[in-house]
Amino acid sequence: MIIYTIEIQDGEREYTEWNYITADIQDYNDDVITDRDLLYDFFGTELEDSDCVDLEQKTKSYWIGDVIACIGKVNSITERTFRIIREYV
């Protein structure tokens, strides 16, 4: 299981959200799952190259509606730990 953060800028306001997917962290490390895939999973919006704000950066930011978003942190998490987090968040 993968847990990840999404860094979002909405005008002058910046905030962080989090989400998870049932996948192996190695798939992310091997670029089988990309930042664009994780953003699609969170926002439900198909992203194009033209939505990318900074093509040269390793962590790409994308225009999604009225906000700019990028993936912050990506980590592996066990099912047990995830259940504990869900209780408190």
PDB file of N, CA, C and O in Angstrom:
ATOM      1  N   MET A   1       0.849  -1.164   0.000  1.00  0.00           N
ATOM      2  CA  MET A   1       0.000   0.000   0.000  1.00  0.00           C
ATOM      3  C   MET A   1       0.903   1.238   0.000  1.00  0.00           C
ATOM      4  O   MET A   1       1.951   1.261   0.645  1.00  0.00           O
ATOM      5  N   ILE A   2       0.474   2.258  -0.735  1.00  0.00           N
ATOM      6  CA  ILE A   2       1.232   3.507  -0.840  1.00  0.00           C
ATOM      7  C   ILE A   2       0.399   4.638  -0.239  1.00  0.00           C
ATOM      8  O   ILE A   2      -0.793   4.764  -0.523  1.00  0.00           O
ATOM      9  N   ILE A   3       1.039   5.455   0.590  1.00  0.00           N
ATOM     10  CA  ILE A   3       0.418   6.666   1.117  1.00  0.00           C
ATOM     11  C   ILE A   3       1.218   7.847   0.563  1.00  0.00           C
ATOM     12  O   ILE A   3       2.447   7.794   0.501  1.00  0.00           O
ATOM     13  N   TYR A   4       0.523   8.903   0.162  1.00  0.00           N
ATOM     14  CA  TYR A   4       1.226  10.040  -0.436  1.00  0.00           C
ATOM     15  C   TYR A   4       0.562  11.354  -0.062  1.00  0.00           C
ATOM     16  O   TYR A   4      -0.618  11.403   0.284  1.00  0.00           O
ATOM     17  N   THR A   5       1.357  12.423  -0.141  1.00  0.00           N
ATOM     18  CA  THR A   5       0.825  13.757   0.119  1.00  0.00           C
ATOM     19  C   THR A   5       0.751  14.535  -1.189  1.00  0.00           C
ATOM     20  O   THR A   5       1.544  14.324  -2.107  1.00  0.00           O
ATOM     21  N   ILE A   6      -0.214  15.432  -1.248  1.00  0.00           N
ATOM     22  CA  ILE A   6      -0.404  16.313  -2.400  1.00  0.00           C
ATOM     23  C   ILE A   6      -0.247  17.744  -1.902  1.00  0.00           C
ATOM     24  O   ILE A   6      -0.990  18.192  -1.028  1.00  0.00           O
ATOM     25  N   GLU A   7       0.722  18.453  -2.463  1.00  0.00           N
ATOM     26  CA  GLU A   7       0.946  19.861  -2.117  1.00  0.00           C
ATOM     27  C   GLU A   7       0.104  20.697  -3.069  1.00  0.00           C
ATOM     28  O   GLU A   7       0.242  20.582  -4.287  1.00  0.00           O
ATOM     29  N   ILE A   8      -0.765  21.534  -2.523  1.00  0.00           N
ATOM     30  CA  ILE A   8      -1.717  22.292  -3.336  1.00  0.00           C
ATOM     31  C   ILE A   8      -1.540  23.785  -3.069  1.00  0.00           C
ATOM     32  O   ILE A   8      -1.455  24.222  -1.921  1.00  0.00           O
ATOM     33  N   GLN A   9      -1.487  24.555  -4.152  1.00  0.00           N
ATOM     34  CA  GLN A   9      -1.451  26.014  -4.052  1.00  0.00           C
ATOM     35  C   GLN A   9      -2.697  26.554  -4.727  1.00  0.00           C
ATOM     36  O   GLN A   9      -2.939  26.320  -5.911  1.00  0.00           O
ATOM     37  N   ASP A  10      -3.480  27.282  -3.946  1.00  0.00           N
ATOM     38  CA  ASP A  10      -4.718  27.887  -4.428  1.00  0.00           C
ATOM     39  C   ASP A  10      -4.599  29.390  -4.191  1.00  0.00           C
ATOM     40  O   ASP A  10      -4.953  29.892  -3.124  1.00  0.00           O
ATOM     41  N   GLY A  11      -4.096  30.098  -5.201  1.00  0.00           N
ATOM     42  CA  GLY A  11      -3.805  31.520  -5.025  1.00  0.00           C
ATOM     43  C   GLY A  11      -2.657  31.675  -4.044  1.00  0.00           C
ATOM     44  O   GLY A  11      -1.586  31.103  -4.247  1.00  0.00           O
ATOM     45  N   GLU A  12      -2.867  32.439  -2.990  1.00  0.00           N
ATOM     46  CA  GLU A  12      -1.831  32.619  -1.978  1.00  0.00           C
ATOM     47  C   GLU A  12      -1.898  31.558  -0.885  1.00  0.00           C
ATOM     48  O   GLU A  12      -1.011  31.481  -0.035  1.00  0.00           O
ATOM     49  N   ARG A  13      -2.928  30.757  -0.907  1.00  0.00           N
ATOM     50  CA  ARG A  13      -3.119  29.715   0.108  1.00  0.00           C
ATOM     51  C   ARG A  13      -2.445  28.411  -0.320  1.00  0.00           C
ATOM     52  O   ARG A  13      -2.658  27.935  -1.435  1.00  0.00           O
ATOM     53  N   GLU A  14      -1.637  27.839   0.564  1.00  0.00           N
ATOM     54  CA  GLU A  14      -0.981  26.564   0.297  1.00  0.00           C
ATOM     55  C   GLU A  14      -1.386  25.572   1.379  1.00  0.00           C
ATOM     56  O   GLU A  14      -1.436  25.920   2.559  1.00  0.00           O
ATOM     57  N   TYR A  15      -1.670  24.353   0.986  1.00  0.00           N
ATOM     58  CA  TYR A  15      -2.038  23.328   1.958  1.00  0.00           C
ATOM     59  C   TYR A  15      -1.660  21.952   1.430  1.00  0.00           C
ATOM     60  O   TYR A  15      -1.323  21.786   0.258  1.00  0.00           O
ATOM     61  N   THR A  16      -1.726  20.972   2.323  1.00  0.00           N
ATOM     62  CA  THR A  16      -1.348  19.604   1.995  1.00  0.00           C
ATOM     63  C   THR A  16      -2.516  18.670   2.284  1.00  0.00           C
ATOM     64  O   THR A  16      -3.159  18.758   3.330  1.00  0.00           O
ATOM     65  N   GLU A  17      -2.772  17.790   1.352  1.00  0.00           N
ATOM     66  CA  GLU A  17      -3.768  16.727   1.517  1.00  0.00           C
ATOM     67  C   GLU A  17      -3.026  15.400   1.466  1.00  0.00           C
ATOM     68  O   GLU A  17      -1.842  15.369   1.131  1.00  0.00           O
ATOM     69  N   TRP A  18      -3.696  14.317   1.787  1.00  0.00           N
ATOM     70  CA  TRP A  18      -3.080  13.002   1.660  1.00  0.00           C
ATOM     71  C   TRP A  18      -4.079  12.017   1.093  1.00  0.00           C
ATOM     72  O   TRP A  18      -5.292  12.221   1.155  1.00  0.00           O
ATOM     73  N   ASN A  19      -3.539  10.940   0.538  1.00  0.00           N
ATOM     74  CA  ASN A  19      -4.361   9.893  -0.051  1.00  0.00           C
ATOM     75  C   ASN A  19      -3.549   8.613  -0.045  1.00  0.00           C
ATOM     76  O   ASN A  19      -2.384   8.609   0.353  1.00  0.00           O
ATOM     77  N   TYR A  20      -4.153   7.549  -0.477  1.00  0.00           N
ATOM     78  CA  TYR A  20      -3.464   6.254  -0.549  1.00  0.00           C
ATOM     79  C   TYR A  20      -3.956   5.473  -1.757  1.00  0.00           C
ATOM     80  O   TYR A  20      -5.035   5.742  -2.286  1.00  0.00           O
ATOM     81  N   ILE A  21      -3.169   4.517  -2.182  1.00  0.00           N
ATOM     82  CA  ILE A  21      -3.585   3.570  -3.207  1.00  0.00           C
ATOM     83  C   ILE A  21      -3.069   2.188  -2.806  1.00  0.00           C
ATOM     84  O   ILE A  21      -2.069   2.063  -2.099  1.00  0.00           O
ATOM     85  N   THR A  22      -3.753   1.181  -3.260  1.00  0.00           N
ATOM     86  CA  THR A  22      -3.311  -0.181  -3.015  1.00  0.00           C
ATOM     87  C   THR A  22      -2.381  -0.571  -4.153  1.00  0.00           C
ATOM     88  O   THR A  22      -2.820  -1.038  -5.204  1.00  0.00           O
ATOM     89  N   ALA A  23      -1.114  -0.376  -3.928  1.00  0.00           N
ATOM     90  CA  ALA A  23      -0.083  -0.684  -4.915  1.00  0.00           C
ATOM     91  C   ALA A  23       1.229  -0.873  -4.173  1.00  0.00           C
ATOM     92  O   ALA A  23       1.333  -0.560  -2.987  1.00  0.00           O
ATOM     93  N   ASP A  24       2.215  -1.378  -4.867  1.00  0.00           N
ATOM     94  CA  ASP A  24       3.524  -1.613  -4.269  1.00  0.00           C
ATOM     95  C   ASP A  24       4.416  -0.386  -4.477  1.00  0.00           C
ATOM     96  O   ASP A  24       4.424   0.197  -5.561  1.00  0.00           O
ATOM     97  N   ILE A  25       5.157   0.003  -3.455  1.00  0.00           N
ATOM     98  CA  ILE A  25       6.043   1.167  -3.545  1.00  0.00           C
ATOM     99  C   ILE A  25       7.084   0.988  -4.643  1.00  0.00           C
ATOM    100  O   ILE A  25       7.547   1.969  -5.224  1.00  0.00           O
ATOM    101  N   GLN A  26       7.451  -0.246  -4.928  1.00  0.00           N
ATOM    102  CA  GLN A  26       8.436  -0.499  -5.974  1.00  0.00           C
ATOM    103  C   GLN A  26       7.905  -0.063  -7.339  1.00  0.00           C
ATOM    104  O   GLN A  26       8.678   0.379  -8.189  1.00  0.00           O
ATOM    105  N   ASP A  27       6.597  -0.183  -7.556  1.00  0.00           N
ATOM    106  CA  ASP A  27       6.000   0.296  -8.811  1.00  0.00           C
ATOM    107  C   ASP A  27       6.192   1.802  -8.958  1.00  0.00           C
ATOM    108  O   ASP A  27       6.433   2.292 -10.061  1.00  0.00           O
ATOM    109  N   TYR A  28       6.086   2.530  -7.862  1.00  0.00           N
ATOM    110  CA  TYR A  28       6.327   3.973  -7.908  1.00  0.00           C
ATOM    111  C   TYR A  28       7.807   4.248  -8.160  1.00  0.00           C
ATOM    112  O   TYR A  28       8.152   5.096  -8.983  1.00  0.00           O
ATOM    113  N   ASN A  29       8.667   3.543  -7.461  1.00  0.00           N
ATOM    114  CA  ASN A  29      10.113   3.740  -7.630  1.00  0.00           C
ATOM    115  C   ASN A  29      10.572   3.411  -9.044  1.00  0.00           C
ATOM    116  O   ASN A  29      11.523   4.015  -9.540  1.00  0.00           O
ATOM    117  N   ASP A  30       9.907   2.457  -9.700  1.00  0.00           N
ATOM    118  CA  ASP A  30      10.252   2.057 -11.066  1.00  0.00           C
ATOM    119  C   ASP A  30       9.492   2.848 -12.126  1.00  0.00           C
ATOM    120  O   ASP A  30       9.574   2.524 -13.311  1.00  0.00           O
ATOM    121  N   ASP A  31       8.758   3.874 -11.721  1.00  0.00           N
ATOM    122  CA  ASP A  31       7.957   4.728 -12.616  1.00  0.00           C
ATOM    123  C   ASP A  31       6.834   3.988 -13.334  1.00  0.00           C
ATOM    124  O   ASP A  31       6.358   4.438 -14.376  1.00  0.00           O
ATOM    125  N   VAL A  32       6.412   2.856 -12.781  1.00  0.00           N
ATOM    126  CA  VAL A  32       5.213   2.195 -13.293  1.00  0.00           C
ATOM    127  C   VAL A  32       4.002   3.043 -12.903  1.00  0.00           C
ATOM    128  O   VAL A  32       3.065   3.208 -13.683  1.00  0.00           O
ATOM    129  N   ILE A  33       4.040   3.575 -11.682  1.00  0.00           N
ATOM    130  CA  ILE A  33       3.059   4.545 -11.201  1.00  0.00           C
ATOM    131  C   ILE A  33       3.777   5.881 -11.110  1.00  0.00           C
ATOM    132  O   ILE A  33       4.822   5.981 -10.467  1.00  0.00           O
ATOM    133  N   THR A  34       3.228   6.907 -11.746  1.00  0.00           N
ATOM    134  CA  THR A  34       3.877   8.217 -11.798  1.00  0.00           C
ATOM    135  C   THR A  34       3.138   9.226 -10.919  1.00  0.00           C
ATOM    136  O   THR A  34       2.043   8.954 -10.427  1.00  0.00           O
ATOM    137  N   ASP A  35       3.750  10.383 -10.734  1.00  0.00           N
ATOM    138  CA  ASP A  35       3.086  11.469 -10.007  1.00  0.00           C
ATOM    139  C   ASP A  35       1.778  11.839 -10.694  1.00  0.00           C
ATOM    140  O   ASP A  35       0.779  12.128 -10.034  1.00  0.00           O
ATOM    141  N   ARG A  36       1.791  11.828 -11.997  1.00  0.00           N
ATOM    142  CA  ARG A  36       0.572  12.154 -12.755  1.00  0.00           C
ATOM    143  C   ARG A  36      -0.541  11.152 -12.436  1.00  0.00           C
ATOM    144  O   ARG A  36      -1.704  11.539 -12.318  1.00  0.00           O
ATOM    145  N   ASP A  37      -0.195   9.872 -12.298  1.00  0.00           N
ATOM    146  CA  ASP A  37      -1.181   8.855 -11.927  1.00  0.00           C
ATOM    147  C   ASP A  37      -1.757   9.120 -10.538  1.00  0.00           C
ATOM    148  O   ASP A  37      -2.962   8.988 -10.319  1.00  0.00           O
ATOM    149  N   LEU A  38      -0.885   9.494  -9.603  1.00  0.00           N
ATOM    150  CA  LEU A  38      -1.344   9.767  -8.237  1.00  0.00           C
ATOM    151  C   LEU A  38      -2.247  10.996  -8.195  1.00  0.00           C
ATOM    152  O   LEU A  38      -3.241  11.006  -7.469  1.00  0.00           O
ATOM    153  N   LEU A  39      -1.912  12.031  -8.962  1.00  0.00           N
ATOM    154  CA  LEU A  39      -2.763  13.219  -9.024  1.00  0.00           C
ATOM    155  C   LEU A  39      -4.114  12.889  -9.662  1.00  0.00           C
ATOM    156  O   LEU A  39      -5.150  13.391  -9.225  1.00  0.00           O
ATOM    157  N   TYR A  40      -4.099  12.046 -10.692  1.00  0.00           N
ATOM    158  CA  TYR A  40      -5.357  11.618 -11.308  1.00  0.00           C
ATOM    159  C   TYR A  40      -6.209  10.864 -10.287  1.00  0.00           C
ATOM    160  O   TYR A  40      -7.422  11.063 -10.213  1.00  0.00           O
ATOM    161  N   ASP A  41      -5.565   9.995  -9.500  1.00  0.00           N
ATOM    162  CA  ASP A  41      -6.288   9.229  -8.489  1.00  0.00           C
ATOM    163  C   ASP A  41      -6.943  10.156  -7.463  1.00  0.00           C
ATOM    164  O   ASP A  41      -8.062   9.899  -7.021  1.00  0.00           O
ATOM    165  N   PHE A  42      -6.260  11.216  -7.090  1.00  0.00           N
ATOM    166  CA  PHE A  42      -6.783  12.141  -6.084  1.00  0.00           C
ATOM    167  C   PHE A  42      -7.847  13.079  -6.651  1.00  0.00           C
ATOM    168  O   PHE A  42      -8.922  13.219  -6.068  1.00  0.00           O
ATOM    169  N   PHE A  43      -7.558  13.716  -7.775  1.00  0.00           N
ATOM    170  CA  PHE A  43      -8.463  14.732  -8.338  1.00  0.00           C
ATOM    171  C   PHE A  43      -9.490  14.164  -9.306  1.00  0.00           C
ATOM    172  O   PHE A  43     -10.547  14.760  -9.514  1.00  0.00           O
ATOM    173  N   GLY A  44      -9.182  13.000  -9.906  1.00  0.00           N
ATOM    174  CA  GLY A  44     -10.094  12.424 -10.895  1.00  0.00           C
ATOM    175  C   GLY A  44     -10.084  13.171 -12.213  1.00  0.00           C
ATOM    176  O   GLY A  44     -11.040  13.088 -12.984  1.00  0.00           O
ATOM    177  N   THR A  45      -9.011  13.900 -12.478  1.00  0.00           N
ATOM    178  CA  THR A  45      -8.892  14.694 -13.698  1.00  0.00           C
ATOM    179  C   THR A  45      -7.720  14.190 -14.516  1.00  0.00           C
ATOM    180  O   THR A  45      -6.600  14.100 -14.013  1.00  0.00           O
ATOM    181  N   GLU A  46      -7.971  13.861 -15.770  1.00  0.00           N
ATOM    182  CA  GLU A  46      -6.909  13.421 -16.679  1.00  0.00           C
ATOM    183  C   GLU A  46      -5.988  14.598 -16.967  1.00  0.00           C
ATOM    184  O   GLU A  46      -6.451  15.682 -17.322  1.00  0.00           O
ATOM    185  N   LEU A  47      -4.685  14.387 -16.814  1.00  0.00           N
ATOM    186  CA  LEU A  47      -3.716  15.468 -17.011  1.00  0.00           C
ATOM    187  C   LEU A  47      -2.956  15.296 -18.317  1.00  0.00           C
ATOM    188  O   LEU A  47      -2.619  14.183 -18.722  1.00  0.00           O
ATOM    189  N   GLU A  48      -2.695  16.422 -18.964  1.00  0.00           N
ATOM    190  CA  GLU A  48      -1.934  16.451 -20.214  1.00  0.00           C
ATOM    191  C   GLU A  48      -0.581  17.096 -19.958  1.00  0.00           C
ATOM    192  O   GLU A  48      -0.387  17.740 -18.927  1.00  0.00           O
ATOM    193  N   ASP A  49       0.362  16.929 -20.892  1.00  0.00           N
ATOM    194  CA  ASP A  49       1.656  17.588 -20.771  1.00  0.00           C
ATOM    195  C   ASP A  49       1.500  19.101 -20.676  1.00  0.00           C
ATOM    196  O   ASP A  49       2.272  19.769 -19.990  1.00  0.00           O
ATOM    197  N   SER A  50       0.495  19.639 -21.370  1.00  0.00           N
ATOM    198  CA  SER A  50       0.283  21.087 -21.371  1.00  0.00           C
ATOM    199  C   SER A  50      -0.189  21.604 -20.004  1.00  0.00           C
ATOM    200  O   SER A  50      -0.133  22.807 -19.754  1.00  0.00           O
ATOM    201  N   ASP A  51      -0.653  20.710 -19.117  1.00  0.00           N
ATOM    202  CA  ASP A  51      -1.054  21.109 -17.764  1.00  0.00           C
ATOM    203  C   ASP A  51       0.139  21.257 -16.833  1.00  0.00           C
ATOM    204  O   ASP A  51       0.010  21.811 -15.741  1.00  0.00           O
ATOM    205  N   CYS A  52       1.303  20.765 -17.257  1.00  0.00           N
ATOM    206  CA  CYS A  52       2.486  20.773 -16.411  1.00  0.00           C
ATOM    207  C   CYS A  52       3.064  22.181 -16.319  1.00  0.00           C
ATOM    208  O   CYS A  52       3.248  22.855 -17.332  1.00  0.00           O
ATOM    209  N   VAL A  53       3.347  22.615 -15.096  1.00  0.00           N
ATOM    210  CA  VAL A  53       3.862  23.959 -14.857  1.00  0.00           C
ATOM    211  C   VAL A  53       5.369  24.010 -15.030  1.00  0.00           C
ATOM    212  O   VAL A  53       5.902  24.981 -15.567  1.00  0.00           O
ATOM    213  N   ASP A  54       6.063  22.967 -14.577  1.00  0.00           N
ATOM    214  CA  ASP A  54       7.530  22.969 -14.594  1.00  0.00           C
ATOM    215  C   ASP A  54       8.075  21.639 -15.112  1.00  0.00           C
ATOM    216  O   ASP A  54       8.423  20.756 -14.328  1.00  0.00           O
ATOM    217  N   LEU A  55       8.146  21.503 -16.430  1.00  0.00           N
ATOM    218  CA  LEU A  55       8.568  20.255 -17.070  1.00  0.00           C
ATOM    219  C   LEU A  55       9.976  19.817 -16.689  1.00  0.00           C
ATOM    220  O   LEU A  55      10.279  18.625 -16.737  1.00  0.00           O
ATOM    221  N   GLU A  56      10.833  20.744 -16.318  1.00  0.00           N
ATOM    222  CA  GLU A  56      12.234  20.428 -16.033  1.00  0.00           C
ATOM    223  C   GLU A  56      12.447  19.836 -14.643  1.00  0.00           C
ATOM    224  O   GLU A  56      13.483  19.221 -14.390  1.00  0.00           O
ATOM    225  N   GLN A  57      11.502  20.009 -13.754  1.00  0.00           N
ATOM    226  CA  GLN A  57      11.654  19.548 -12.374  1.00  0.00           C
ATOM    227  C   GLN A  57      11.358  18.057 -12.255  1.00  0.00           C
ATOM    228  O   GLN A  57      10.545  17.516 -13.006  1.00  0.00           O
ATOM    229  N   LYS A  58      12.024  17.391 -11.301  1.00  0.00           N
ATOM    230  CA  LYS A  58      11.764  15.976 -11.036  1.00  0.00           C
ATOM    231  C   LYS A  58      10.331  15.794 -10.531  1.00  0.00           C
ATOM    232  O   LYS A  58       9.607  14.922 -11.010  1.00  0.00           O
ATOM    233  N   THR A  59       9.929  16.616  -9.566  1.00  0.00           N
ATOM    234  CA  THR A  59       8.551  16.602  -9.084  1.00  0.00           C
ATOM    235  C   THR A  59       7.791  17.654  -9.865  1.00  0.00           C
ATOM    236  O   THR A  59       8.004  18.853  -9.688  1.00  0.00           O
ATOM    237  N   LYS A  60       6.913  17.200 -10.720  1.00  0.00           N
ATOM    238  CA  LYS A  60       6.195  18.100 -11.611  1.00  0.00           C
ATOM    239  C   LYS A  60       4.929  18.643 -10.944  1.00  0.00           C
ATOM    240  O   LYS A  60       4.202  17.916 -10.266  1.00  0.00           O
ATOM    241  N   SER A  61       4.688  19.926 -11.151  1.00  0.00           N
ATOM    242  CA  SER A  61       3.463  20.571 -10.688  1.00  0.00           C
ATOM    243  C   SER A  61       2.524  20.716 -11.877  1.00  0.00           C
ATOM    244  O   SER A  61       2.964  20.957 -13.001  1.00  0.00           O
ATOM    245  N   TYR A  62       1.229  20.568 -11.622  1.00  0.00           N
ATOM    246  CA  TYR A  62       0.231  20.637 -12.682  1.00  0.00           C
ATOM    247  C   TYR A  62      -0.873  21.606 -12.322  1.00  0.00           C
ATOM    248  O   TYR A  62      -1.272  21.718 -11.163  1.00  0.00           O
ATOM    249  N   TRP A  63      -1.370  22.318 -13.355  1.00  0.00           N
ATOM    250  CA  TRP A  63      -2.591  23.098 -13.205  1.00  0.00           C
ATOM    251  C   TRP A  63      -3.740  22.110 -13.219  1.00  0.00           C
ATOM    252  O   TRP A  63      -3.882  21.326 -14.157  1.00  0.00           O
ATOM    253  N   ILE A  64      -4.565  22.145 -12.175  1.00  0.00           N
ATOM    254  CA  ILE A  64      -5.747  21.302 -12.112  1.00  0.00           C
ATOM    255  C   ILE A  64      -6.896  22.221 -11.711  1.00  0.00           C
ATOM    256  O   ILE A  64      -7.035  22.579 -10.542  1.00  0.00           O
ATOM    257  N   GLY A  65      -7.711  22.596 -12.682  1.00  0.00           N
ATOM    258  CA  GLY A  65      -8.749  23.582 -12.419  1.00  0.00           C
ATOM    259  C   GLY A  65      -8.113  24.907 -12.078  1.00  0.00           C
ATOM    260  O   GLY A  65      -7.367  25.463 -12.884  1.00  0.00           O
ATOM    261  N   ASP A  66      -8.398  25.427 -10.890  1.00  0.00           N
ATOM    262  CA  ASP A  66      -7.870  26.720 -10.449  1.00  0.00           C
ATOM    263  C   ASP A  66      -6.678  26.601  -9.510  1.00  0.00           C
ATOM    264  O   ASP A  66      -6.215  27.611  -8.979  1.00  0.00           O
ATOM    265  N   VAL A  67      -6.169  25.384  -9.294  1.00  0.00           N
ATOM    266  CA  VAL A  67      -5.063  25.188  -8.357  1.00  0.00           C
ATOM    267  C   VAL A  67      -3.850  24.592  -9.068  1.00  0.00           C
ATOM    268  O   VAL A  67      -3.956  24.035 -10.161  1.00  0.00           O
ATOM    269  N   ILE A  68      -2.704  24.724  -8.421  1.00  0.00           N
ATOM    270  CA  ILE A  68      -1.491  24.049  -8.864  1.00  0.00           C
ATOM    271  C   ILE A  68      -1.199  22.976  -7.828  1.00  0.00           C
ATOM    272  O   ILE A  68      -1.212  23.246  -6.627  1.00  0.00           O
ATOM    273  N   ALA A  69      -0.935  21.755  -8.293  1.00  0.00           N
ATOM    274  CA  ALA A  69      -0.710  20.650  -7.360  1.00  0.00           C
ATOM    275  C   ALA A  69       0.477  19.812  -7.794  1.00  0.00           C
ATOM    276  O   ALA A  69       0.768  19.680  -8.983  1.00  0.00           O
ATOM    277  N   CYS A  70       1.161  19.247  -6.798  1.00  0.00           N
ATOM    278  CA  CYS A  70       2.238  18.305  -7.060  1.00  0.00           C
ATOM    279  C   CYS A  70       2.260  17.274  -5.941  1.00  0.00           C
ATOM    280  O   CYS A  70       1.673  17.484  -4.880  1.00  0.00           O
ATOM    281  N   ILE A  71       2.932  16.176  -6.180  1.00  0.00           N
ATOM    282  CA  ILE A  71       3.077  15.137  -5.170  1.00  0.00           C
ATOM    283  C   ILE A  71       4.220  15.522  -4.245  1.00  0.00           C
ATOM    284  O   ILE A  71       5.314  15.858  -4.698  1.00  0.00           O
ATOM    285  N   GLY A  72       3.959  15.470  -2.955  1.00  0.00           N
ATOM    286  CA  GLY A  72       4.976  15.794  -1.958  1.00  0.00           C
ATOM    287  C   GLY A  72       5.785  14.573  -1.587  1.00  0.00           C
ATOM    288  O   GLY A  72       6.873  14.362  -2.124  1.00  0.00           O
ATOM    289  N   LYS A  73       5.279  13.777  -0.687  1.00  0.00           N
ATOM    290  CA  LYS A  73       5.971  12.584  -0.208  1.00  0.00           C
ATOM    291  C   LYS A  73       5.206  11.333  -0.622  1.00  0.00           C
ATOM    292  O   LYS A  73       3.977  11.330  -0.697  1.00  0.00           O
ATOM    293  N   VAL A  74       5.959  10.276  -0.888  1.00  0.00           N
ATOM    294  CA  VAL A  74       5.375   8.981  -1.234  1.00  0.00           C
ATOM    295  C   VAL A  74       6.080   7.926  -0.388  1.00  0.00           C
ATOM    296  O   VAL A  74       7.307   7.828  -0.400  1.00  0.00           O
ATOM    297  N   ASN A  75       5.296   7.140   0.346  1.00  0.00           N
ATOM    298  CA  ASN A  75       5.872   6.113   1.217  1.00  0.00           C
ATOM    299  C   ASN A  75       5.027   4.851   1.195  1.00  0.00           C
ATOM    300  O   ASN A  75       3.842   4.870   0.860  1.00  0.00           O
ATOM    301  N   SER A  76       5.666   3.774   1.557  1.00  0.00           N
ATOM    302  CA  SER A  76       4.973   2.512   1.748  1.00  0.00           C
ATOM    303  C   SER A  76       4.348   2.509   3.137  1.00  0.00           C
ATOM    304  O   SER A  76       4.903   3.089   4.070  1.00  0.00           O
ATOM    305  N   ILE A  77       3.189   1.855   3.279  1.00  0.00           N
ATOM    306  CA  ILE A  77       2.523   1.774   4.569  1.00  0.00           C
ATOM    307  C   ILE A  77       1.851   0.409   4.682  1.00  0.00           C
ATOM    308  O   ILE A  77       1.312  -0.114   3.707  1.00  0.00           O
ATOM    309  N   THR A  78       1.890  -0.154   5.876  1.00  0.00           N
ATOM    310  CA  THR A  78       1.230  -1.443   6.091  1.00  0.00           C
ATOM    311  C   THR A  78      -0.261  -1.217   6.306  1.00  0.00           C
ATOM    312  O   THR A  78      -0.691  -0.120   6.661  1.00  0.00           O
ATOM    313  N   GLU A  79      -1.024  -2.245   6.092  1.00  0.00           N
ATOM    314  CA  GLU A  79      -2.471  -2.178   6.298  1.00  0.00           C
ATOM    315  C   GLU A  79      -2.793  -1.833   7.755  1.00  0.00           C
ATOM    316  O   GLU A  79      -3.701  -1.046   8.021  1.00  0.00           O
ATOM    317  N   ARG A  80      -2.059  -2.413   8.684  1.00  0.00           N
ATOM    318  CA  ARG A  80      -2.284  -2.159  10.112  1.00  0.00           C
ATOM    319  C   ARG A  80      -2.031  -0.691  10.449  1.00  0.00           C
ATOM    320  O   ARG A  80      -2.853  -0.060  11.113  1.00  0.00           O
ATOM    321  N   THR A  81      -0.914  -0.149  10.003  1.00  0.00           N
ATOM    322  CA  THR A  81      -0.590   1.245  10.266  1.00  0.00           C
ATOM    323  C   THR A  81      -1.613   2.172   9.620  1.00  0.00           C
ATOM    324  O   THR A  81      -2.000   3.187  10.198  1.00  0.00           O
ATOM    325  N   PHE A  82      -2.040   1.813   8.425  1.00  0.00           N
ATOM    326  CA  PHE A  82      -3.047   2.624   7.734  1.00  0.00           C
ATOM    327  C   PHE A  82      -4.354   2.677   8.525  1.00  0.00           C
ATOM    328  O   PHE A  82      -4.971   3.738   8.626  1.00  0.00           O
ATOM    329  N   ARG A  83      -4.777   1.555   9.080  1.00  0.00           N
ATOM    330  CA  ARG A  83      -6.011   1.531   9.883  1.00  0.00           C
ATOM    331  C   ARG A  83      -5.882   2.444  11.095  1.00  0.00           C
ATOM    332  O   ARG A  83      -6.833   3.133  11.464  1.00  0.00           O
ATOM    333  N   ILE A  84      -4.697   2.448  11.718  1.00  0.00           N
ATOM    334  CA  ILE A  84      -4.472   3.322  12.873  1.00  0.00           C
ATOM    335  C   ILE A  84      -4.568   4.783  12.458  1.00  0.00           C
ATOM    336  O   ILE A  84      -5.210   5.578  13.144  1.00  0.00           O
ATOM    337  N   ILE A  85      -3.949   5.142  11.362  1.00  0.00           N
ATOM    338  CA  ILE A  85      -3.992   6.532  10.870  1.00  0.00           C
ATOM    339  C   ILE A  85      -5.431   6.941  10.570  1.00  0.00           C
ATOM    340  O   ILE A  85      -5.846   8.044  10.926  1.00  0.00           O
ATOM    341  N   ARG A  86      -6.184   6.080   9.930  1.00  0.00           N
ATOM    342  CA  ARG A  86      -7.574   6.404   9.577  1.00  0.00           C
ATOM    343  C   ARG A  86      -8.422   6.671  10.817  1.00  0.00           C
ATOM    344  O   ARG A  86      -9.369   7.456  10.761  1.00  0.00           O
ATOM    345  N   GLU A  87      -8.091   6.022  11.942  1.00  0.00           N
ATOM    346  CA  GLU A  87      -8.835   6.260  13.174  1.00  0.00           C
ATOM    347  C   GLU A  87      -8.662   7.679  13.691  1.00  0.00           C
ATOM    348  O   GLU A  87      -9.582   8.242  14.284  1.00  0.00           O
ATOM    349  N   TYR A  88      -7.495   8.257  13.470  1.00  0.00           N
ATOM    350  CA  TYR A  88      -7.169   9.541  14.079  1.00  0.00           C
ATOM    351  C   TYR A  88      -7.195  10.726  13.116  1.00  0.00           C
ATOM    352  O   TYR A  88      -7.073  11.870  13.554  1.00  0.00           O
ATOM    353  N   VAL A  89      -7.346  10.485  11.850  1.00  0.00           N
ATOM    354  CA  VAL A  89      -7.350  11.580  10.881  1.00  0.00           C
ATOM    355  C   VAL A  89      -8.749  11.768  10.323  1.00  0.00           C
ATOM    356  O   VAL A  89      -8.967  12.645   9.487  1.00  0.00           O
TER     357      VAL A  89
END
